[in-house]
Structures are given as structure tokens and as C-alpha cells.
Amino acid sequence: MAENRVLLPSPFRETPDEDPAEFWRRLEEYMAYKNIGPLNQLRLVKAMLVENAQHLAEKLDGAEKDTIDHLKVAFSERFIKPSVVRFCSACKMFGKKQADNESVDAYANRLRSLAKRVDIDDATLLYAFVFGLRGKFASFVLGKNPAKIESAINDARVAEMSLGEIAGSDIGFLSQQVTENAT
């Protein structure tokens, strides 16, 4: 029983701090893991939409909520892909800068979350990622000229370790080695 509570995502309320795409992804993973049939999937999704989100299921006509696939389309159109949400997420993504105390991985994860809402390709995510990196990291990554987002993230990790600017560290591993060898 405890396993079910851990794996099942929290109900979706349509609050600003919730990620509807992540909610739906986790719910689908749970239903697949539990091997839940289509009729019970439909029941579970309706039960997981609460408070403000419950109105979605109530307002839909019969053909929009008669199958799990139809309900998924309605959910996506309402919560995941409205143009205003995509526009706001795109603005946020290109306006996000890596914070002084934020690791490369934390910054990359933050951008990936926003990218899910916008549904952008990897090339655009790569540009947003490099654009928002702190100065030294961006210079290092640009010098490597990565073709893929994963390469850029790995290059930024190397810069982070080399320059010793991981949150909480005073000196980088490579910088430390150079200093020790010089003495």
C-alpha cells in the first residue's frame, strides 16, 4: 500500500507551481507499471483531477472524455499546450540565467522543465542553455562548439569543475592541481 502512495503522483489541482506535463507523464508511468486497463485509467485520471482541474473533466462533452486518449488530448490542450503558456514558458526559458550559487546540473534541469512546456527542439534548448550560463562557463562551452545539448551540459560541467565554481567550493580541482605543481 505504501508503494502505491510513493509511485502515484499527487492529484493535479491546476496551481501555478505544478507541472502538468510532468503530472501526466508520472501518471502514465504509474498506470503502465500497475498494468491498469483503459476503463480504470479513465477513472483514475478523473479522480486525480481535483479542485480547479476537476472543472476540465466536468465541462467536457461525452466524446472528449469517453477514452483515455481523448481525455489526454483535452488535458494537453487545456493545461500543457495553450499558446499563452508556451509563450510565457519560452520567455522564461530565454530569460533564465544561471544563478551565482546554482550548479550547472540544477540550471540545466530548470531549463529542461521549462522546455517541456514549450515543446522546443534540442537546438533551441542548446542556445537557451548557453545563453544563460555564467560568463566563464559560457565562454568555455562556446569554445567547444557543442552540437547537442548533452555535449554543452557536459562541457559546462567540466568548466564548473575546472574553475572551482561549484556551489560551496573555494577552488577548482584543476586549478588546485596547477597551484600545487607550481610550488
Steps between C-alpha positions, in 0.01 A plus 500: 500500500783742583650423159186632330520830690863547402457423132165667440545872430318754713160605367510778242342824624601745225714717724784713362771289665382173339642366175211348305725317253693339784175407680367326189832324433518365854136394492554308174809333646302397806213360293742302283687371805177388664370363168174693538246441223349781288172530693677524835757739352217734410356474850840560660573809291160649586564430869845662481360828364391695807402853598548735200606219266185301576303751295674374186347155530163642596479745207607259225234345280467122490719446193787694656513283810379160384852353461834558666642626168224759461541616857877525450447727197259721696740515797791591273306771317381650826805475723813420301489664159289815509683763299516746790664236723752411229576868440552571871717190540712596198550850640594356838738251345693759301489739793643247745859547598710266706503633855833564672447215744328264252676194363504425129280195559240697698494767229467239223215326683318829547522573128393148405185539711411819318585342164240227558230765521614674183566183300817634337768310316844423641674763288290779651552358849874497432495872413294586808731295722822660376343846496413472869828352626724712719768683301801272548294188446337639186838594355637153566195328349497726196867419443407131482224575244263223615245371250266349760359611832653203684845593371450859614393386846804272527730781384346734758554236770868483405523879519326495836745245641803666341419848618391388845172682486281219620278629774690486827850434364785746527734370236463271202665161469703596194591841641611332821722257307668784310561691825649194672726420204629857485624491860 
